[in-house]
């Protein structure tokens, strides 16, 4: 067995003075071949002779589950998002390994490519234990590959007691190869260096080929800041995509926060609609045939980036070029021509309940750049991290002191601003950061002394 990723613990260093033995824990991810797929170890690494886990598969109180964004079908060459959830409330950390096989020759033929997620929690390995390249594995003519947790993912799995979900991508073969099956083994462990109390769970998901032409392909007409409508967008902010055939006819909904946000991770697909921005999976918050709301993933790119929307029925859209900017601030609008603003008691600023000079009002926006500490995109966030950039404000053309500006939720920025001494009526609100300002239309609040 390769020791490339294993953590080796010599028990002679433990308090009990017993004969030294070597225990292997798979914090770094297991060796290839432990998914219970044909040709793999059929127990998912329950074999004392291999110094793996102990016990009987699926005998614990938990489970492992595979969810594919395409449901139970695949379209040749069309990338899907895959989620593997290991659940066991009696344990504390979680790992997995998965392999995709062509059913007609499952011991020798890999079904497509398994691509690690952008969060750095997964890795793809080949039959000799080496890491797969972007084009897969070809070790002595063997194309089999396995995707699994890595050390960073293993450590992160302890952050959500009871279960953990790993996310990654799978690109099926470019041609119809018949049914394929995803095989996965999940382990739930105590998290201690000496492996005790482990549970192993096995599952599989069979996918049938689809044509990808049962419906018209999606088209993208615009990609804009979800708050301001401006064409520049920022990573980690909220973005709106307009187009046609972006979701099934009659399907218009937000994510289901109770079932589709798992272990604090926001979904990257809803009802078969997924979005790639600069070849990275975006969070999908809302879908309808004409509009999709997303949170682009963290990225250092600035300038033109490709945006592709994929649906189960229609396949992938033509690539649309959007523009990434470090700062793309926008204020969320209320009924035109006003922006969303609140009093200290959380009631809304309206013409019937205007703001007053010297009052501190709360504004809401997105795209104001990174916070410090940074807030990762794609995850639930409930803190209040100040923005790294300095935000300035004017109301009615007069300087308005900014008392707080920070990220308070996924992609959501809160700005507390003191209203300057100006006359009665509607006044434009303009915020600036990094030399870029918010929208100049539909940016009003009502003020009355």
Secondary structure by P-SEA (a helix, b strand, c coil): cccccccccccccccccccbbbbbbcccccccccccccccccccccccccccccccccccccbbbbbbcccccccccbbbbbbbbbbbcccccccbbbbbbcccccccccccbbbbcccccccccccccccccccccccccccbbbbbbcaaaaaaccccccbbbbbbbbbcccccccbbbbbbbbbbccccccccbbbbbbbbbbbbbbccccbbbbbbccccccccccccccccbbbbbbbcccccccccccccccccccccccccccccbbbbcccbbbbbccccccbbbbbbcccccccbbbbbbbccccccccbbbbbbbcccccccccccccccccccccccccccccccccbbbbbbbcccccccccccccccccccccccbbbbbccccccccccccccccccbbbbbbbbccccccbbbbbbbccccccccccbbbbbcc
